[in-house]
Amino acid sequence: MTTAVIVAAGKSRRMGEGVDKAFLHLGSKPVLAYSIVAMESCRDVDEIVIVVRKDQIPATRGIVALHGCRKVKAIVNGGVNRLGSVKNGVAAAGPDSSIILVHDGARPLVTPELVSKCVRSAVANGSGVAAAKIYDSVKFSEKGSMIDGSVDRDNLWTVQTPQAFRAPLLRRAIAAAPDKDASITDEAAAVMRLGEEVRLVPWGFPNLKITVSDDLAAAARYLQL
């Protein structure tokens, strides 16, 4: 069985005080709804757990009911940070889950095809993490004002979500991860901290994360809204 954990409990600091980006409207639906519907539509997902702030649980129930999402098993409260939210979501996954997939609720362009690719990679290899090759020239700057050097882009990828893993591996990784370790920005980092390999799943289509207000307009263009 495969469980999809959708994490949408962040504080959206870059979007502005008091703004919850997962519940902003993108076309006729909240941003979060796109991820829920994609998981619901994916044949390789058996159940869904949604992680949101406590005050957004009623609104999330409304989204689930409105879109007839029958795979949603639980809607749970988020933690103090992303890692805590993922822990809460994974804890709510069914005991029969062999694959657990984590996805950012602020990535509304996710497709059932991408979800399936990540799940199938996890089944075959233990892990499957959505990623995009970097083609732009990459520079680094120590102070943020002048270019201090160049970075070889040939082996560089941006890592996204979904991120799928065999359930025992992910459970072990997040249990071992220190709650305040700033280097653990995603599940791949937690798994790699154990010395385990993480398999990339190349994806050439837009999969942006809503971070600032301009991202909403970009996502609307991609979705042709």
Secondary structure as the mmCIF struct_conf table of DSSP 4:
data_model
#
loop_
_struct_conf.conf_type_id
_struct_conf.id
_struct_conf.beg_label_comp_id
_struct_conf.beg_label_asym_id
_struct_conf.beg_label_seq_id
_struct_conf.end_label_comp_id
_struct_conf.end_label_asym_id
_struct_conf.end_label_seq_id
STRN STRN1 THR A 2 ALA A 8
TURN_TY1_P TURN_TY1_P1 ARG A 13 MET A 15
TURN_TY1_P TURN_TY1_P2 GLU A 17 GLY A 18
HELX_RH_3T_P HELX_RH_3T_P1 LYS A 21 PHE A 23
BEND BEND1 LEU A 24 LEU A 24
STRN STRN2 HIS A 25 LEU A 26
TURN_TY1_P TURN_TY1_P3 GLY A 27 SER A 28
STRN STRN3 LYS A 29 PRO A 30
HELX_RH_AL_P HELX_RH_AL_P1 VAL A 31 SER A 41
TURN_TY1_P TURN_TY1_P4 ARG A 43 ASP A 44
STRN STRN4 GLU A 47 VAL A 52
HELX_RH_3T_P HELX_RH_3T_P2 LYS A 54 GLN A 56
HELX_RH_AL_P HELX_RH_AL_P2 ILE A 57 LEU A 66
TURN_TY1_P TURN_TY1_P5 HIS A 67 GLY A 68
TURN_TY1_P TURN_TY1_P6 ARG A 70 LYS A 71
STRN STRN5 VAL A 72 ASN A 77
BEND BEND2 VAL A 80 ASN A 81
HELX_RH_AL_P HELX_RH_AL_P3 ARG A 82 ALA A 91
TURN_TY1_P TURN_TY1_P7 ALA A 92 ALA A 92
BEND BEND3 ALA A 93 ALA A 93
TURN_TY1_P TURN_TY1_P8 PRO A 95 ASP A 96
BEND BEND4 SER A 98 SER A 98
STRN STRN6 ILE A 99 ASP A 104
TURN_TY1_P TURN_TY1_P9 GLY A 105 ALA A 106
TURN_TY1_P TURN_TY1_P10 PRO A 108 LEU A 109
HELX_RH_AL_P HELX_RH_AL_P4 PRO A 112 ASN A 125
BEND BEND5 GLY A 126 GLY A 126
STRN STRN7 SER A 127 LYS A 133
BEND BEND6 ASP A 136 ASP A 136
STRN STRN8 VAL A 138 PHE A 140
BEND BEND7 GLU A 142 MET A 146
STRN STRN9 GLY A 149 VAL A 151
TURN_TY1_P TURN_TY1_P11 ASP A 154 ASN A 155
STRN STRN10 TRP A 157 ARG A 166
HELX_RH_AL_P HELX_RH_AL_P5 ALA A 167 ALA A 176
BEND BEND8 ALA A 177 ALA A 177
TURN_TY1_P TURN_TY1_P12 ASP A 179 LYS A 180
TURN_TY1_P TURN_TY1_P13 ALA A 182 SER A 183
BEND BEND9 ASP A 186 ASP A 186
HELX_RH_AL_P HELX_RH_AL_P6 GLU A 187 ARG A 193
TURN_TY1_P TURN_TY1_P14 LEU A 194 GLY A 195
STRN STRN11 LEU A 200 PRO A 202
BEND BEND10 PHE A 205 PHE A 205
BEND BEND11 VAL A 212 VAL A 212
HELX_RH_AL_P HELX_RH_AL_P7 SER A 213 TYR A 222
TURN_TY1_P TURN_TY1_P15 LEU A 223 GLN A 224
#
